[in-house]
Amino acid sequence: MLLGAVSLVPWTVATRPAQACAPAPREGQEVRIVDESAVIYWDPATRIEHFVRRARFDTTASDFGFLVPTPTQPTLAAASDSLFTTLDDVIKPEVREESRTRLVPGVSCLLFLAKSSRSSAAPETHAAVAQAAPDPVRVLSAQTVAGYDAVVLEADNAEALAQWLSTRGYANSPSLQRWLAPYVAQRWKLTAFRIAKANPTELGAPVTSPVRMTFTTDRPFYPYREPEEQRARSGGGRTLRVHVLSPSRMDGTLGAAGRWPGAVQYANALGPAHTRLGVMLGGVVPASTWLTSFDDRSSPRPGTDEVFFAPASDPSPVTPPPIVHVNTNDVPIPLDWVALIALTVWVVWRSVRKAKTASSTTAR
């Protein structure tokens, strides 16, 4: 998925989570998103969406960036990985313990036992970024958050925006300009995140924390659209999990009404976790809030539009089947002792029978 970022790097495996959308690498480098997850909390009364995303990359680059499109200007704040672990715990199947007794025959009771260099240009300060922006591209805000340098941009045309990125070391291509064009036409804002390693010789991707983006939108959405070349190479087991918090169970569509391959894994009232989640999301999450969790394992991904969410036509809960752990208690049956007892009973029975027969004969 491209949440607005043009990738800057080549490939190696990185295992730390990081905020990403459309990766934006430097010229000649690539970034591949291995898996990603997101949390969306939308309040229909205020039309405010809180969007938190994390991803895992394959890259050798020492720095790279991402572009995240939003319909209105977002505010940014650091988020915690515990937001994702809390929701993953909520949707886990119930685990049940069952005990069963099994008779086991035996002999006797006693015997039963990618690296690239950074640009040589001097680092930009926020003030320098603002001054360097050409007229068709405006910097609405700039800040450092959760290990990122983040700049919120507004542009009048896609070519100027792509050129703005190019002058800062990001790859420019016709595909990127085509990706940018719809957002520029609709006056969407684009947040450019840049992350970099403190030590450029360190293996793996730079370490960052998730970022919460808060903005106004008439429809909750996940930025799913990707440039053509990223969709073409998005195979290989890439996974996406999206947790949606809202007043009811939700469905997702690709664009206005297209089919999105995200499958509902869980849908139910949130329950006691709402208090912790409210703290993590910087506000109050009502106890009546529903959690709908989707998994998208499509390959390649049909990233031709955003994924929009709306109340589901089927409001019934969806929960995974329980996982049953069976504890079996084995009770040994010593066959030699069983045989001995049976033989003893038979001998006694024979003796008694003989005695009765003898007594009967004598009585005659």
Sequence and secondary structure as in RCSB ss.txt:
>XXXX:A:sequence
MLLGAVSLVPWTVATRPAQACAPAPREGQEVRIVDESAVIYWDPATRIEHFVRRARFDTTASDFGFLVPTPTQPT
LAAASDSLFTTLDDVIKPEVREESRTRLVPGVSCLLFLAKSSRSSAAPETHAAVAQAAPDPVRVLSAQTVAGYDA
VVLEADNAEALAQWLSTRGYANSPSLQRWLAPYVAQRWKLTAFRIAKANPTELGAPVTSPVRMTFTTDRPFYPYR
EPEEQRARSGGGRTLRVHVLSPSRMDGTLGAAGRWPGAVQYANALGPAHTRLGVMLGGVVPASTWLTSFDDRSSP
RPGTDEVFFAPASDPSPVTPPPIVHVNTNDVPIPLDWVALIALTVWVVWRSVRKAKTASSTTAR
>XXXX:A:secstr
  SS  EE    B  S B  SEEEEBTT   EEEEEEEEEEEETTTTEEEEEEEEEEE  BSEEEEEEEESS  E
EEE  THHHHHHHHHTS  EEEEEEEEEEEES TTT    B   SS    HHHHHHH  TTEEEEEEEEETTEEE
EEEEES HHHHHHHHHTTTB   HHHHHHHHHHHHTT EEEEEEEE SSTTSSSS     EEEEEE SS EE   
  HHHHHT  SS EEEEEEEESS EEEEETTTEE   EEEEEEE GGGHHHHHHHTTS   TT EEEEEEE  SS
   SS EEEEE S    B    EEEEEEEEEEEEHHHHHHHHHHHHHHHHHHHHHHHHHHHHH 
